[in-house]
Each structure stands twice: as C-alpha cells, then as structure tokens.
Amino acid sequence: MMKQRDFKISPSRGLKIQETISNELIGRYRQLLMSQLYSWFDEGDGNVVYRTVTKLLKKGVFTIVPDPKDQGRELIKAAFYSQVLDKEMLAAFWALIFLRNIKANDDVALVTHYPDKGDTCAKISAFFEDSDVETQILYCKQGFENRDYAAIQFNEPDEEEYLPDRFVIIENEEQIPHIRFSNIVAYLMVEEDGTVSVIDAENEE
C-alpha cells in the first residue's frame, strides 16, 4: 500500500497536480514509480499526489504493481498499458528529475519533455528555458554501447551547433571508452532509489 503524506494544499494547486500526473507524466510515460511522482512535485504536495493517484486507481484509470520491499517503489501504470517493467526508462526519468532540479537552482524552467518514440537507447527528450537545443537522455546498456549509433546518427542535424546536449546513463564506468555518440555533456549512473552520480565527459576524453 502506498504511504500517505500529510500536507495541506490549495484546491487549484491540487487540480494542477492531477492534470500533470494524468496527462504529462503517466499520460506520456505510461508507467512511473510512485516515488518518482512524489519527487516531481514539491515536498509539500505529497498529500495531493497520494490522493490523486488513489482516486485514479479507484476509477480504473491507473493500475498499481506493489513492491513488497519498499512502499515508495510501487509502479503506477496506465490501465491499458500491459508492457513489462522498463527499467531503462525509469532510470532516464530519474535523470530528467535530476537535471530539472539542477536547472531550477539557477531559475531555469523545464519547458517540455517527452519519451523518445523510437526503439533506441535514446529515452527522453527535453527542452529548457535557457536553450533552443534539445537535451537528450540516453541509456547505454553494458555490452551494447553503440548498438543504436547508426540509427541515432542518421537523424542528427547537419550543423554541430544544433546537436542535442546528451546525457548518457551507463551501468559501469568501463563502458565510457566504447561509447561513440557525439556531444556528450556528461555520463550518469542512476541507482534504484533515484540517486544520480555524474561523470564529466571532458574528464574522460
């Protein structure tokens, strides 16, 4: 069972959170951890996040896959979505939260974000207020570092200044010398609890 958080919140803020969860988060990504939904919003929004998800579960809009080891790691899914757990996308979403929070510290807003529709290691695209260039989050599975290199390279813009700023999630630092993608800003390692470690790409060249 999900753990309830006891915070007060205004009705207008509650409606905004409900719309965000329904349309922007689960609506786009189909499945996210309850802990990710909590982390997306301010700490004081915890109660309304809990109540929103509970209401949509009761209505059959969402389904829940419990995690007996951790109440924060229940998987919340769109009711029609039947695919198995996508650990790579969940890791990429933790990375998105991490990048958004860093930008927010400099008062730079996240303008939009969405999952990549292709079947490649490119998982999430995002745009921030301070740049017209796409921020791209990739997940490189160990042993398959450049499996999708040709497909991603094919769709790259011709001019270097328009190349996406790439953040590449890796499973092991030993992968780095084998990764060929261009314009990598940093490598990231993401733990199951959402902790993100950064490895500066410039220091690895």
N, C-alpha and C positions, 0 to 999 in steps of 0.2 A: 504494500500500500504506500502511496506517495506521502511524504512528510509535509504537513501543512506548515506554512509560515504565517505568523500572526502580525500583520501590519495593516494599518488603515490606509485607505486610498480613495481619491475622489471618483465619482461615477464617470466623469468624462475621461479621466485617465484610464479607468477600467475598460471602457469601450474601446479606446485606442489600443490597449494591450490585447484585447480579444481579437480585434481586426488584424493586428500584427501577427499573432500566433496562427490564426486561421488562414490568412492569405499570404503573408510574406514568409513565414517560417515553415510550418508543416505543409502549407499550400504549395510551396516551391520544392522543399527538400524531401517531402513525403514521410520521412522518419528522422527524429532527433531525440536525444536523451532529455529526460526531464531536467537534469542538471544544466543542460545547455539552454533550455528555455529560461530557467532561473537566471543564468549568467548573462543572457541577452539584455535583461532589464536591470534597472536599479535595484539595490538590495531592498528598499522599501516597497517594491512592487511585488514581493514574494507571495503575499496572500492572494492577490487578484490573479496572478499566474496560476496558482494552485486551483482557485475556484473556476477559472476559465477552462482549464484542461479537464477538471472534474465534470463540469457541465457538458462539454463536448463529448466526453466519454459516455456519459449517460444518454446523450442524444444519438449515439452511434456514429458520430462524425469521425471520432478517433477511436483507435484501439490501443491497448497497453500490453507490453510484454514485460512482466516483472523481472527484476534481478534480485534473487534471494540474498545475495551478499551485500547489496548496497541499495538503500532506498532512493538515493539520488540518481541511480543509473537505470531507472525504468525507461524503456524505449517507447516513445509515443509515436504512433503511426497513423497516417490517413487510413480510414476504414477500408478503402478499396485497394490499398497497396499491400501486395502479398509477397514482395521480394524479400529475400533473406537479409540479415543484418549487413549493412555496408560500412564496415569499419573504416575504410579509407575516406569515405565522405564524412563520417563523423569526426575523424581526425582533422580533415580540412575545415570543417565548421569550427572546431576549437581554434584552429589557426586564424580563421576570419575574426572570431571574437577577440583574440589576442591582438591582431593588427588594428581592429577598430578601436580597442581601448587605448592603444599607443597613440593613435591619431587624435583621439578625443582629449588626451592630455595636452595636446597642442591646439585644442579648439578646432580641429578639422573633422568635419562630419562625413559619415559614410553616406554617399548619395544613393547607390543602388548595389545590389548583389544578386547573384543567381547561380544555380548549379550548371555546370557545363553539360550540354545535351549529348555530346559525343562520347563514344566508348573509348576514351583515352585516359591517361594519367592526369590530365587537366581536370580538376574537380570543381573549382569555384572561380568565377569572375566577379570583380568588384570595381567600383569607381568611387574615389574620394574627392572631396570638395576642392582640394588643392592641386588637382591634376586632371588633364583630359586623357591621360594614359591609363590603360586597363591595368589593374592589379590582378595577377593570376596565381592561384594556389594549385600546385601540383602535388601528387603523391607518387613517389618513386619506390616501388616495391623492390626489396633486395633481390638481386639477380636478374631484374627486368628493367634496369635503369633507363635504357634507351629503346624500349620496345615500341614506343609511340613517337619516337623522334621524327620520323619522316612525315607522319600524319599531321603533327603539330607544326612542323617547319613549313609544310605546304601552305598553311593558312596564315603564315606570318606576313605582316605588311612589308613592303619593299624598302621603306625608309626606316633606318635604325631608330630615329627619334620617336617613332610610333610603336616600337616593340613593347609588349607588355612588361611591366615590372614583375618578375617571377619570384615567388617564394616556394621553395621545394621541400616538401616533407620527406624525410628519409628515415629509415629504420636503424641505420648503423653508419657511423662516420666513414667507414671503409668504402661506402658507395660513392663518395664525392668525386674521386678521380675518374670514375666511369661515366659521369653524367655530362652530356654534351649540350644541353639546352642553352640557348643564348639569354643574355640579360638577366642572370640570376642575381637578385639582391641579397638573399640570404637562404641558408638551409635551416630547416626547423626540425626538431624532434618533439613529438607530441606523446605525452603519457596518457594512459586510460582515464585519469582523473581530470584531464584537460590542461595539465601543466605543459607549457611550451618552452623549450630551450632554443636559443638562437646561435647559429654558427655563421659568422660573417663570411660571405662568399669571397671577398677580396683577400682575406687572410688564408684562403685555401688554394689560391691560384699558384 
